[in-house]
Amino acid sequence: MTNYGLFRTGCLSPLQGFCYSALATRGSRRGLFSVAALRLLAPLVVFCSFAFLPAARAAPLKTQNVFLIISDGFRWQEVFNGAEADLMTKEHGGVQDTNALRAQFWRPTPQERREALLPFFWTEIARRGQIFGNQNKGSVVTVTNGKKFSYPGYNEILTGSADSRIDSNDKKPNSNVTVFEWLNGRAGFRNRVAVFGTWDVFPYIFNVERSHLPIWPVWELKFGRYEIPPPQYVMDLLRDTTPVWEDVTFDSFLFHAAMDYVKRRQPRLMFVGFGETDEWAHAGRYDLYLTAAHHMDDFVGRLWELAQSMPQYRGKTTFIITADHGRGSGLEDWKKHGEKIANSESDWIAVIGPDTPPAGERTQTETHTQSQIAATIAALLGEDYHTAVPQSGASIADVLAGAETGKTRSGRSRSQ
């Protein structure tokens, strides 16, 4: 059969046919299709078959759902070292029962202490996911907004960049489009995005009047059709419980409302914002700060268990857990954060999901920023937020094993 016949029958590609023709021509010029030419033909055709193939595409991501979970103002020091001995006192930590607190959370080593405080983090996420931010081991996560308090921090996490105009926690609608609002406008996500937070500023951070994102309304109902009605038993608790803070509700109420919503509505993208760690730290109650962190860990674990029990989520869901800012160090500054408080820019990030290699506690990594979280959320869901919003931080490649982080699952940049 001629090389043309081989090409027509599909035995040779156009490039292979060219190689075949070149050798045949060389042979014919010598008066015959030489044995030497035939010996060269096979390896040359194989080379032509592979040398110019397009680069192999990364395997498609398995993640179809993302939960972004925040523990407001929870320090990296406790995440990686557990309870701090000098703060487990009445004088410096406002502790009411030091013996009970030490029995619950004090252990001989930092590894034991952190596992006592955060058992889900250090038995499940450390085994199946990744945790960044242990500065003692060369892993730094930092805030870039310079303000080092909540509204600027949440804006940076949700939009991928700092905004110097946001310089207070006032209830002002956010002019920036969050990755939640952006994804809510993509095919497959509309009406599959939800926001749950204990702080009454969240409706403004997410700008629900513009974004139309459904949101859990905290203590009072005042956002009309954008509100997510809590289950009746949570409504009863909200009505019957004396508030401790006028602008923040209890994490347990939020958790049970969120669990109910996941069971009923199965969102693809969900924000869950716990607030008690920050509130108890500001109050100087180290015992309640630790207890709130321990509860947060339990809530994350139970939410993960629920997700793994549901076909919509099992093996297709990634959790990203972080804080909106750090806190200071020492006997007094642990209660505080802000521009004037050293070290309160320090943060941490934990990720668990089907596309994140189980590298556990990360050491000696490049510096990561909370501004990378927005693009990471989108990349996990097959969307290219960083190209669409160039001022945003790039996604965290380490938690996207084999992913083409700049492309959608179809292989085409959404900005094209």
N, C-alpha and C positions, 0 to 999 in steps of 0.2 A: 504493500500500500504506500502511496506517496505521502509526503509530509502534508500536502493539501488534504488528502483523504483522511489522514489521522486527525487533522484539525477539524474537518467537517463532522467527523463522527464523535468528536468530543474527547478523543484520546490525547490530544495535545492542546494546550492553551496557546493563544497567539504568541506568547513569549517563547514557549517551548518550540513552537513551529519555526520561529525565527532562528533559534539555535540549531535546529535540525537542518534547516535550509542552508545555513552558513557552512556546516560540515559537508553537506552534500555537494555544494558548489565547489568547496575545496577539493573534494574527491574527484569530481568530474573534470576539473582542470588537469588532473594528473592522468586522465583517461579512464578512470574507474572510481567507483565508490570504495575506497581502500579499506582494508582490514584495520589499519591504524585509525582511520576516521571513525569506523564503527566502535572501536574500543574507547574512543574519546566521547562518543555520543551519549552513552548512558550517564556518566557522572556530570556532564555538562547540562543535560536536561534536568537532572535532579537539582543542580545548583540554580538553574533558572527558575525552578519551581518554588524554591524557598528564599532565595536571596532578596527578591523584590516583593515579597508578600507584605501587605500592610501589617503594622504592629498589632499583636494580639490584644484584644480588648480585655479590660479587667472584668472579672465576674460581676454580674449585677448584684446590687445590695439586696439583702433580705428584709431590711427595716421598712415597714409600711406605716408605723406609728411611733411618735416620739412624745415622751412626757418630760417636761422641764420642771424640776422641783427645786425650790429655793428654801434654805433655812436662813432667815434674815440675820445677818451679823454674827454668824457662827464662826468662831476662829479656827484657823488651820492648826493652831497649837493643840487644841483638844481633839481635832480629827486624827492627828498623827501620834499624839503623846498621851491622850486621855486626860484624866483629871490632874490639875496642878495642885501640889501639896500646900503651897503657901496661901492658896485661896480657899482651902477647905476649912476655914476658920470663921468664927463669928466676927472677929475684928476686921478682916480684909475681904471676906466673902459673904458676910451677913448670914452665915449658916446657922440654922436653928438647932439642929441635932447633928453635931459633928461625928459622933460615933456611928449613927445610922448611915450618914453619907459616905464615910470611909468604908463601911462594910459593903455598901453597894458598889462603889466605884474605885476604891483604892486597891491597887495591886502592886507587886514588887517592881515590875518592869513596864516601860512605856507600851510594849506590844500587848501585854496583858491588860493594862489599864484601858487602852483604846478599844480593845475587844469587849471589855465589860461595859463600856459606855455606848459603843456602836456595834453591836454584834452582827447586824446585817451587812454593814459596810465591810467588816473585817473577816467575815466568814464566807459571804456570798460575792460581793463586788470584788474583793481582793482576789478571789479565786477565779471568777469568771469575767471580770472587767478590768478597768484601770482607774487608778486614783492618783491625781497630780497635786502637788503643792507642798510636799514636805521639804521645806527649805534646808533642813539639817542634812538632807541627802541630795542636794543639788537639783531639786525640782521646784521651780518658782512659778506661781500663778499670781498675776497682779492686776489691779484696777488701773485704768489709764485716764479716768476722767479728772483726777486730781482733787475732787470734792470729798470722796470717800464717805458718802452717806447715801441714803436709800434711793431717792428719785433719780439722781444721776447714775447710780449703779444699775438700777433696773433698766433705765433707758439704754445704757451701754450694752447690757446683756441682750436686750431685745431688738436693738437696731444695729448693733455691731460697731458703733462708734460713739465717742464722747460728744457732748453738746454743751459748750460753755454757757449757753443761755439758760440751761437748767441749773440753777444755783440755790434751790430751796426745795422743801417738801410740800410746797403749797399745791392746792388742788387746781392746777392749771392744765387744760387739755394739751397733751403732747403733740407738737406739730410734726414730729417725726413718725414715719410709718414703721411699725414693728414688723419683725419677721412673721409674727402671727397674723397680722393684718395682710401682709404680702402673700403669705401662703393661702390665706382664706380666699384670695382672688384667683388661685390656680385651680385648674381642673382636678377634680377628685377631692378637694379639701373644703369647698364651700359647705357651710353648715356642718362641718366635721371638726371644728376648732372650738375650744372652750377655755375659759379662764376662771380659776378658783384662787382667791387670795383672802387673807385675814385682815388686810389693811384697807381702809376706805379710800386710799389714794389710787388704788389700782384701776378703777374705772377711768381715771384721768390719764394715767400712764399709758394705758392701752387705747385711750381716746375712743370709748365705745360709741359715742354719738356719731363719730365719723366712720369708725371701722365696723360698727354693727356686730362686734364680737359678743357672743353671749357670755355673761359674767355672773358669778355668784355675788349677791348684793351685800354681804357682811351683815351689819345689824339692821339696816333699814332698807325698805324697798323704795327706790327713787329713780330708777333707770328704765322703768316701763318694760317695753317688749324685749329689751336686751338682757333682762335679768333671767337667771336660772332659778326657778323655784326650788327651795330646799325640800327634802322629804318632810312630811308632817312632824315626825318625832324631833327632827332638828329644829323646825320652826317652833315647836313647843319649848325646847331647851333655850333657844334664842330669846323667846318671850319671858321665860321664867327665871333666867339666870341674871344675877347682878353683875353688870360689867365691871371689870377691873380697870380697863382702859377705854376711853371714850371713842377711840378711832381704830381699835384692833379687837378682834374677837379671838376666842380660844382655838388653838390648833385642832383639838379633838372635834369640834363642831364642823370645821372645814373638811377634815378627813372623812367623816361619815357622809357628808353631803357629796364629796367627790367620789367616794366609793359607789354611792347610789347612782350617780350620774353615769359612771363608767358602765355599770351593769345595764342601765336603761338605754343609753344613747351611743355608747361605744365611739367616742371621738377619736380621730386620727392624730390630732395634735392637742395637747392639754398642758396648761400651766397650773402648777400647784404651789402656792406661796405661803409657807408657814412663817409666823412672826414672833412666837414666844421667846425664842433664843435671844433676840435683840431686846425685847421688852424687859426680861428678867435680868439681863446684864446691865442695862441702864439703871435698873432699880437696885443694883448692887447685891443681888441674891444669887450667889454662885451655886447654891444647892438647887434652886429652881431652874437656873440656866442649864445645869447638867441634866436635870430631870426632863426639861423640854427637849434637849438634844437627844436623849435616850428615847423619848416618845417619837420624835421625828424619825429616827432610825427604824423604829417599830412600824410606824405608818408607811414608810417607804417599802419596807419588807412585805407588809400585808398587801399593799397595792401591787407590788411585783407578783406576789402569789396569785392575786386575783387575775392579773393579766395573763399569767401562764396557764390559768385554768380555763381561759376563753379562746375558742378557735380564732376569733378576730385578732387576738393579740399574741397568742402562743408562738414563740419562735420568730416573731415579726415586729417586735417592739423594743425600742431603746429608751432607757432612762438616762437623763443627764441631771446630776444633782450638784448644786453649788451654793454659794452665798453671794449677796449683793455687795458686800464689802467685808473687810476684816475688822479687827479691834486693836487697841493698843496693848502693850505688854506691861508687866509689873503689877504692884499691889493696888494701884489706883486706875491706871490707864486701861486695864482690861474692861472697864465699864464704859469706855468711851471710844469714839471714832470721829473722823473728820479731818479737814485740811491740816490742823495743827497737831494731830495725834500721830506720832511716828509709828510705823508698821501697820497702820490700819488700811493700807492699800493692799496688804497681803491676802490672798484668796486661795481657793482650792477648787478642784473639779473632779467629780467621779462620774464614770460612764459604764453602763452595762447594757449589752444588747448583742444581737446575732452577728453584727459586722465589726465588733470591737474585739481585737485579740486579747486573750486572758493574760495580760502582762502584769496585773496586780499593782502593787505600789510602785510608782515610777521613780527612778533615781537618775540623776545626771542628765536631765532633759534640757532642751532649749526652753527659754522662758515663754510661757503661754499667758494670754490675757483674756479677761472676760469678754472682750470685744470679739473674740473668735467664736463665741457660742452660737450667735445667730446664724452664721454661715454653716456651722457644723450641723445644726438642726436641719437646715434646708438640704445640705448635701446628703445627709442620711436618708432624706425623703426623695432624693433624686432630683433636686432643684438647685440651681446655681444663683444663690443670693449674692455672693461676693462679686460676681460679674455685673449683676443688675444694680448693685449698690456698691460701687468701687471703694468708697470710704470705709466700708466695713472691714473688720479683720477677716483674714483668710480662715478657712475651716481647719480644724485640728486633724492633720493627716493620720496621726498615730491611732486614732479611734475609728478610722475608715479603712479597714484592711483591704488593699487591692482596689480601692474605689478610685474612679476618675472624678475627683472632687469638683472639677470645674465643668462637668457635663451633666446633662440630665440623663435619665435612663435610656432615652432614645438616642443618646450620643450627640445631641445638638445643644449648644448653649442656648439657654432661654433668652439671652439678650440678642441673639441673632435674628 
